[in-house]
Amino acid sequence: MKRYFAVYAALVLACVATLVPATKATATTTSLNRIFVVYMENQGFDDVIGHDDANGNPDTPYITSIALKYGLDTLYFGVTHPSLPNYLALIGGYTNNISDDNNSCYAPSPGPGCHSIPYINLVDQLESKHISWAAYEQSMPTPGYLGSRYPTSGPVLYAQKHNPFVYYTDIATNPSRRDKVLPLDNNATQLHAALANAATAPRFVFIAPDQCHDMHGTTTCTNYDALLREGDIYLHTLVQTITSSPSFTSNSALFIVWDENDYSSNLGCCSSPQVGGGHIAAIVITPRYTHPIQSAALANHYNLLHTIESAYGLAPLNKAGTVPASLFELLP
């Protein structure tokens, strides 16, 4: 049984039929000083909200608790399959018609079908407005690492396909930019240190856990329930590191999304092209919540990018400009 499934099943099914309006009727632009995005992997909405194992033990108690306490979009979807184009959609507003997880052409041995993207991206926009940024990739060995995986043999923990920054030419070929793509350990030590001083902490932070902590799985972490529990525990570490830091001010927001649902759900809504990557969860946390906010706004990674750009006063990139900045509906 799924402990909280009934709470959301009625809401989601009603939305599929009638598009229930969001708790906040209209999305209004909010200026944010600092934004965090945590990108999890390959699990659908029902896999991470109130999911129990076969014995009725909760697999995701922490994720479920924050979904019930803060902001939750009940109709958020991945853009497509597989992983890589969903990451590119968030950083560049476009998948570049990529439909695989091939390496960046800037990897030492990229192999056939590698990708290099010469177009403008969120980093360009942030730096044009002097907005500091950083990306944290768990189990990546060194800052700016261009290798396609780590470790280089055995189980793949860090996977380049979950690091969109090294696919963009003007980031991968720029050492000072690459140095802002940083390793992250199991205790989020580097992140804790960076956020200790609000005056110097980056204003945009992207975080990708490794494949044993993002719910994706690899050869040494394959058990479904154990993978969900491990992701739940690590996400708890990340969220506490962020929200307990001096840098998480009242004008900060943390967005937690999954890249795609890996075909675990057939849920669609209203014949929208936004359902390509499947139904996933989107959770928003700020210090300003006094009660939960739920939205049934149809949204995907382009809506999240537009929300981020609008919060910083940036013009929406590519397909982000074709959808509303609807995640503002989850901000109190």
Stockholm file with secondary structure:
# STOCKHOLM 1.0

chainA/1-332         MKRYFAVYAALVLACVATLVPATKATATTTSLNRIFVVYMENQGFDDVIGHDDANGNPDTPYITSIALKYGLDTLYFGVTHPSLPNYLALIGGYTNNISDDNNSCYAPSPGPGCHSIPYINLVDQLESKHISWAAYEQSMPTPGYLGSRYPTSGPVLYAQKHNPFVYYTDIATNPSRRDKVLPLDNNATQLHAALANAATAPRFVFIAPDQCHDMHGTTTCTNYDALLREGDIYLHTLVQTITSSPSFTSNSALFIVWDENDYSSNLGCCSSPQVGGGHIAAIVITPRYTHPIQSAALANHYNLLHTIESAYGLAPLNKAGTVPASLFELLP
#=GR chainA/1-332 SS CCTTHHHHHHHHHHHHHHCCCCSSSSCCCCCCSEEEEEEECSCCHHHHSSCBCTTSCBSCHHHHHHHHHSEEEEEEECSSSSHHHHHHHHHHSCCTTCCSCCCBTTSSSCCTTCBCBCSCCHHHHHHHTTCCEEEEEETCCSTTCCCSEESSSSSCCEEGGGCGGGGBHHHHTCHHHHTTEEEECTTCHHHHHHTSCTTTSCSEEEEECCTTTSSCCBTTBCCHHHHHHHHHHHHHHHHHHHHTSTTCCTTEEEEEEESCCTTCCCCCCTTCGGGTTCEEEEEEECTTCSSCEEECCCBCHHHHHHHHHHHTTCCCCGGGGGSCCGGGGGCC
#=GC SS_cons         CCTTHHHHHHHHHHHHHHCCCCSSSSCCCCCCSEEEEEEECSCCHHHHSSCBCTTSCBSCHHHHHHHHHSEEEEEEECSSSSHHHHHHHHHHSCCTTCCSCCCBTTSSSCCTTCBCBCSCCHHHHHHHTTCCEEEEEETCCSTTCCCSEESSSSSCCEEGGGCGGGGBHHHHTCHHHHTTEEEECTTCHHHHHHTSCTTTSCSEEEEECCTTTSSCCBTTBCCHHHHHHHHHHHHHHHHHHHHTSTTCCTTEEEEEEESCCTTCCCCCCTTCGGGTTCEEEEEEECTTCSSCEEECCCBCHHHHHHHHHHHTTCCCCGGGGGSCCGGGGGCC
//
